[in-house]
Amino acid sequence: MDFGDGQSILFWHDCWCLDFPLLQIFPRLFSLAMNVMALVHEYVEEASFSHNNWRLFFRRELRVFEVQQLGELVAIVSCFSLGERGEDRLVWKPSSTG
């Protein structure tokens, strides 16, 4: 998926910011997430100057090592801002086999 407005990309399940879904990279946080089927735009609180504040909700308070993982996750997704490139779209990445 190519990230645009986040209206059609599943935050945890789709490959929108890395080569793997976030649920595979952060399985512990995924297991604690309130809404594992949320779209990207549902996790964003829009702020000024085309920057977004990411809002992630969990079923319980995170432990110290989980807070560290959350920091890593936020660092990854903070590189993206909603609506910069229009609507989401499906794209295929080039590979060595064509």
Summary of the structure (lengths in Angstrom):
residues: 98
radius of gyration: 13.9
end to end distance: 18.2
largest distance: 45.8
contacts: 233
relative contact order: 0.27
helix: 29%
strand: 12%
